[in-house]
Amino acid sequence: MTPAGTARRLAATTLVLLVVGAAGALAQNDGIFFGGGRSGRYVPVQPNIDYDGRFTFVRLRYGAELPYVGQQVPWSHDYPLGEQHFMNILDSLTYLKPHVDESNIMGLDDVELFKYPVAYMAEPGFWRLTEAEASNFRAYLQKGGFVIFDDFAEVRGGWLSFEYAFRQVIPGAQFVDLDASHPIFHTFFEIDSFDIVPQAYDEGRPVFRGVFEDNDPGKRLIAMINYNTDISEYWEFSDTGLRPIEESNEAYKIGVNYIIYGMTH
């Protein structure tokens, strides 16, 4: 086995401990963490941190900027625990040295977005955007940005609603069903089959779709779409025992692969 292969094997083995230990340690904080998405209460939005060159988790919002968010605000689902747990895992496994306790919420028309190579959006089936937002986000993706869409299904916003909104950003975008052979599933962890991918609560199998630069599968992915599943749900609840550790591990592996792909393509 190559040194790189050994490192990945070791990372996969230790991920179980990291999920329960490192992520669990974050959840020992009070108030805001055990409120929020877990109980349905609103939580205050933390102020964005200034750009300093370190990797920062960027959550995209649609609609008005809000001082508090919760389950009633679709784009905020799993905030802030989802990204905090995930960044702790990313920090433990890679050399990215991300901000762990802090993350940024940014509008699609925010010019500061161009400083961050990877962005994430929850519940994009409810996505609505203005012409200015579409124009700015289009430029972001064309200049090298990478976006992850997660946590939606036919009963929550639906595919057609998402497709309509995304084509305001990239007119003529083609959505390609990906299989496990695509490089994004092998950038750090080896994900050889979607049979191991957990299903949070939606019926059927998760669907992974991508949009390629210039609609050319030989070029980079500019958008990764998790449809009919909710990967970040596992990040948020990974310290609770609500789901088997093995399932949370797979969700973390997918997330780590996405970030490494977005940072290297």
Buried (B, 14 or more C-beta within 10 A) or exposed (E): EEEEEEEBEEBBEEBBEBBBEBBBEBBEEEEEBEBBBBEEBBBBBBEBEEEEEEBBBBBBBBEEEBEEBBBEBBBBBBBBBBBBBBBBBBBBBBEBEBBBEBBBBBBBBBEEBEBBBBBBBBBBBBBEBEEEBBBBBBBBBEEEBBBBBBBBBBEBBBBEBBBEBBBBBBEEBBBBEBEBEBEBBBBBBBBEEBEBBBEBEBEEEBBBBBBBBEEEEEEBBBBBBBBBBBBBBBBBBBBEEEBEBEBBBBBBBBBBBBBBBBBEB
